[in-house]
Amino acid sequence: MNKKKIYLTFDLGQVCNDILVKCNLISQTIMDAAMADIRANVEAPDDPEHRSIINRSVTEAFGRVKVACQRYLTVGRDTDDNKLERLVSEVEYAQAKDSAGHPLWDCTVDGADTVVYNSRGAWVDTATGQIVEPDAEPTIKYDYNEIVSVTYETVSLTLEIPNFNLSVTDHLKSSIHKYVVDYTMGRFLQDQVADKAKEYKDLADTEDLASIISDVNARERYTMRKPSFM
């Protein structure tokens, strides 16, 4: 039997982007002034108070995908550390600058926390304008209001499927991505916009999940095959 290994990798940044777009579109349909608070919530699924819902929902969605593909999964976790998976693995912030445009650094001078900038090879205290000698090598001071780049986590699935029809690989990946987005949307909206939440839940549970199961069951057709039951 010809078993084929399928490697699928999902960038959670793409999942988050789809969620943001969908939430923005839904918020535009909420016109009732009495629902202004709900509209504001729907517009911002990335707010700190909403992130845990999104994180947990994405984790649950991929868990359900793994259950649907369990016959063919070759890699999984044998230990549950009960940690809430993060969508973002790394955030790079811009270096802070003062009003004159000098890049700023944090350091300690005579035991006191001090902010300095480098001028002609000397460290200058931004508060006093005096040249100082740091107790240790200064470190970059970041502007946490300005994000340079965001690196999202990735989720990988390795499937080993007998006689798998490789022509459906792209559709399988798209179906899994769509399921994760629709499932997460349903979870996020369930306590805010119940009718839209039901739409997304129905899509995830019926259309998307059925597509995943159908795709992993796609097999190559044998031509001129003779029966071997004799």
C-alpha positions in Angstrom: 0.0 0.0 0.0 1.4 3.4 -1.1 1.3 5.7 1.9 1.9 9.4 1.3 3.1 11.8 3.9 1.4 15.2 3.8 2.9 18.1 5.6 0.6 21.1 6.3 1.7 24.3 8.0 -0.7 27.0 9.2 0.4 30.6 9.9 -1.8 31.8 12.7 -1.2 35.4 11.4 -3.4 34.5 8.4 -6.1 33.1 10.8 -6.0 36.4 12.8 -6.2 38.5 9.7 -9.3 36.7 8.5 -10.9 37.1 11.9 -10.2 40.8 12.0 -11.7 41.3 8.5 -14.8 39.3 9.3 -15.3 41.1 12.7 -14.9 44.5 10.9 -17.5 43.6 8.3 -20.0 42.3 11.0 -19.5 45.5 13.1 -20.6 47.6 10.1 -23.9 45.8 10.1 -24.7 46.8 13.7 -26.5 50.1 13.3 -28.6 50.1 16.5 -27.3 52.9 18.8 -28.2 50.7 21.8 -25.7 48.1 20.6 -22.8 50.5 20.4 -20.9 48.6 23.1 -21.3 45.3 21.3 -20.2 46.9 18.0 -17.1 48.2 19.7 -16.3 44.7 21.1 -16.8 43.0 17.8 -14.6 45.5 16.1 -11.7 44.7 18.4 -11.1 40.9 18.8 -7.5 41.7 19.4 -8.1 43.8 22.5 -6.4 42.4 25.6 -9.8 41.4 27.2 -10.7 39.4 24.2 -7.4 37.7 23.3 -7.9 34.7 25.7 -11.2 33.9 23.9 -9.6 34.0 20.5 -6.5 32.0 21.7 -8.6 29.3 23.4 -11.0 29.0 20.4 -8.1 28.6 17.9 -6.6 25.9 20.2 -9.9 24.1 20.4 -10.4 24.3 16.7 -7.1 22.7 15.8 -7.8 20.1 18.5 -11.0 19.2 16.7 -9.2 19.1 13.3 -6.8 16.6 14.8 -9.7 14.5 16.0 -11.2 14.5 12.5 -7.8 13.5 11.0 -6.8 11.1 13.9 -6.5 8.0 11.7 -3.7 9.6 9.7 -1.9 11.8 12.1 1.7 10.8 12.7 2.8 13.5 15.2 0.9 14.6 18.3 1.5 15.7 21.9 2.0 13.0 24.5 2.2 15.5 27.4 -0.4 18.2 28.2 1.2 21.1 30.0 -2.2 22.8 30.4 -0.8 26.1 29.0 -2.9 28.4 26.9 -1.3 28.5 23.5 -0.3 32.0 22.3 -1.0 33.2 18.8 2.0 35.4 18.8 5.5 34.1 19.3 7.5 37.4 19.2 6.8 41.1 19.0 9.6 43.6 17.9 9.2 47.1 19.2 10.8 50.3 17.8 13.6 51.9 19.7 12.4 54.8 21.8 13.6 58.3 20.8 13.6 61.7 22.5 12.1 64.9 21.0 15.4 65.6 19.2 15.4 62.2 17.6 18.1 60.6 19.7 17.8 56.8 20.1 17.4 56.2 23.9 19.0 53.6 26.1 18.3 52.4 29.7 21.1 52.1 32.2 22.1 52.6 35.8 24.3 55.4 36.9 25.5 55.5 40.6 22.7 53.0 41.4 19.9 55.1 39.9 17.9 54.2 36.8 18.9 56.6 34.0 17.9 57.2 30.4 20.7 58.2 28.1 21.6 58.7 24.5 25.0 58.4 22.7 26.7 61.6 21.6 30.1 61.3 19.9 30.9 58.2 21.9 29.8 59.6 25.2 26.6 58.8 27.2 24.4 61.8 27.9 21.8 61.8 30.6 18.5 62.9 28.9 17.2 64.5 32.2 20.3 66.6 33.0 22.2 66.9 29.7 25.3 65.9 31.5 27.8 63.2 30.3 27.6 60.2 32.6 29.4 56.9 33.1 26.9 54.0 33.2 27.5 51.3 35.8 27.1 48.6 33.1 26.5 48.5 29.4 23.3 50.4 28.5 20.4 48.5 26.9 18.0 49.7 24.2 14.9 51.5 25.5 11.8 50.4 23.5 8.8 52.4 22.5 6.0 49.9 23.3 3.5 52.0 21.4 5.2 51.4 18.1 5.4 47.8 16.8 8.0 47.1 14.1 7.0 43.5 13.4 4.9 40.6 14.8 5.9 37.0 14.4 2.9 34.6 14.7 3.0 31.0 15.8 2.6 28.2 13.3 0.8 24.9 13.6 2.0 21.9 11.7 0.1 18.7 10.8 1.8 15.6 9.4 -0.6 13.1 7.9 0.3 9.7 6.4 -2.6 8.6 4.2 -2.7 5.4 2.0 -3.1 6.1 -1.7 -4.0 9.7 -1.0 -5.0 11.8 -4.0 -2.6 14.7 -3.9 -4.9 16.8 -6.1 -7.0 17.7 -3.0 -4.1 18.8 -0.7 -4.7 22.5 -1.4 -8.4 22.1 -0.7 -7.7 20.1 2.5 -5.5 23.0 3.8 -8.1 25.6 2.8 -10.8 23.6 4.5 -8.8 23.3 7.7 -8.0 27.0 7.7 -11.7 27.9 7.1 -12.8 25.6 9.8 -10.5 27.2 12.4 -11.6 30.7 11.4 -15.4 29.9 11.4 -15.1 27.9 14.7 -13.3 30.8 16.3 -15.8 33.4 15.0 -18.7 31.3 16.4 -17.0 31.2 19.8 -16.1 34.9 19.9 -19.6 36.0 18.8 -21.7 33.6 20.8 -22.2 36.0 23.8 -22.5 39.1 21.6 -24.2 38.5 18.3 -26.0 35.2 18.7 -27.5 35.0 15.2 -24.1 35.5 13.5 -22.5 33.1 16.0 -24.9 30.4 15.0 -24.2 31.0 11.3 -20.5 30.5 11.8 -21.0 27.5 14.1 -23.2 25.8 11.5 -20.6 26.5 8.8 -17.8 25.0 11.0 -19.8 21.9 12.2 -21.4 21.0 8.9 -19.7 22.4 5.8 -16.1 22.8 6.9 -15.7 19.7 9.0 -17.4 17.6 6.3 -15.0 19.0 3.7 -12.0 18.0 5.9 -13.3 14.5 6.3 -14.1 14.2 2.6 -10.6 15.4 1.6 -8.7 13.0 3.9 -10.7 10.2 2.4 -9.8 11.1 -1.2 -8.0 8.2 -2.9 -6.3 7.7 -6.2 -8.3 5.7 -8.7 -6.8 2.5 -10.0 -7.0 2.0 -13.7 -7.1 -1.4 -15.4 -7.2 -2.9 -11.9 -7.9 -6.6 -11.6 -9.9 -8.0 -8.6 -7.7 -9.7 -6.0 -10.4 -11.4 -4.0 -10.0 -14.8 -5.6 
